[in-house]
Amino acid sequence: MKKIFLILGLAIIAVSCSTTQPLYNWKGYDEAVYSYIDKSSDKSVDNLIAVYEKLITKPGGSRSIPPPGVCADYGYLLLQKGEVEKGRELLVAETTYYPESKPFIDRILKRFE
């Protein structure tokens, strides 16, 4: 009887480990950032913004929140483009999702007061 429970337990562990969902959805982020850094064209900026929007509005992953740094990156990009209000909102959202980023984000926000 103990063998059956041991085998059943191992099977449950194996199934749960094989179906583990990643914490965050990063789909498209790496290519978009590389293209933005490599080309810095209007098209690459627009593509990066589209990826940011997707990662923020439909985060996916097991945590169902945007990946670390995405709101901060997008917010800073918007601040540089002159979209101060939305940029600040995203930077504050980063500190809500990841409180450990608050000291760093607060310094950025002070620069744009």
Contacts in CASP RR format, 6 or more apart in sequence:
PFRMAT RR
TARGET T0000
AUTHOR 0000-0000-0000
METHOD contacts of the structure
MODEL  1
MKKIFLILGLAIIAVSCSTTQPLYNWKGYDEAVYSYIDKSSDKSVDNLIA
VYEKLITKPGGSRSIPPPGVCADYGYLLLQKGEVEKGRELLVAETTYYPE
SKPFIDRILKRFE
20 62 0 8 1.000
21 61 0 8 1.000
21 62 0 8 1.000
22 61 0 8 1.000
22 62 0 8 1.000
23 61 0 8 1.000
23 62 0 8 1.000
23 63 0 8 1.000
24 59 0 8 1.000
24 60 0 8 1.000
24 61 0 8 1.000
24 63 0 8 1.000
24 65 0 8 1.000
24 66 0 8 1.000
24 67 0 8 1.000
24 68 0 8 1.000
25 55 0 8 1.000
25 58 0 8 1.000
25 59 0 8 1.000
25 60 0 8 1.000
25 61 0 8 1.000
25 67 0 8 1.000
26 55 0 8 1.000
26 67 0 8 1.000
27 54 0 8 1.000
27 55 0 8 1.000
28 51 0 8 1.000
29 51 0 8 1.000
29 55 0 8 1.000
29 67 0 8 1.000
29 70 0 8 1.000
32 44 0 8 1.000
32 47 0 8 1.000
32 48 0 8 1.000
32 50 0 8 1.000
32 51 0 8 1.000
33 48 0 8 1.000
35 44 0 8 1.000
35 47 0 8 1.000
35 48 0 8 1.000
36 44 0 8 1.000
36 45 0 8 1.000
36 47 0 8 1.000
36 48 0 8 1.000
38 44 0 8 1.000
45 77 0 8 1.000
48 77 0 8 1.000
49 74 0 8 1.000
49 77 0 8 1.000
52 70 0 8 1.000
52 73 0 8 1.000
52 74 0 8 1.000
52 77 0 8 1.000
55 66 0 8 1.000
55 67 0 8 1.000
55 70 0 8 1.000
56 66 0 8 1.000
56 70 0 8 1.000
56 71 0 8 1.000
56 74 0 8 1.000
56 90 0 8 1.000
56 93 0 8 1.000
59 65 0 8 1.000
59 66 0 8 1.000
59 67 0 8 1.000
65 97 0 8 1.000
66 93 0 8 1.000
66 97 0 8 1.000
68 97 0 8 1.000
68 98 0 8 1.000
68 101 0 8 1.000
69 94 0 8 1.000
69 98 0 8 1.000
69 101 0 8 1.000
70 94 0 8 1.000
71 90 0 8 1.000
71 91 0 8 1.000
71 93 0 8 1.000
71 94 0 8 1.000
71 97 0 8 1.000
72 90 0 8 1.000
72 91 0 8 1.000
72 94 0 8 1.000
72 101 0 8 1.000
72 105 0 8 1.000
72 108 0 8 1.000
74 87 0 8 1.000
74 90 0 8 1.000
75 86 0 8 1.000
75 87 0 8 1.000
75 88 0 8 1.000
75 89 0 8 1.000
75 90 0 8 1.000
75 91 0 8 1.000
75 94 0 8 1.000
76 87 0 8 1.000
76 91 0 8 1.000
76 108 0 8 1.000
78 84 0 8 1.000
78 86 0 8 1.000
78 87 0 8 1.000
78 90 0 8 1.000
79 87 0 8 1.000
79 88 0 8 1.000
79 91 0 8 1.000
79 108 0 8 1.000
79 112 0 8 1.000
84 112 0 8 1.000
88 109 0 8 1.000
88 112 0 8 1.000
91 105 0 8 1.000
91 108 0 8 1.000
91 109 0 8 1.000
92 105 0 8 1.000
92 109 0 8 1.000
94 101 0 8 1.000
94 105 0 8 1.000
95 101 0 8 1.000
95 102 0 8 1.000
95 105 0 8 1.000
95 106 0 8 1.000
END
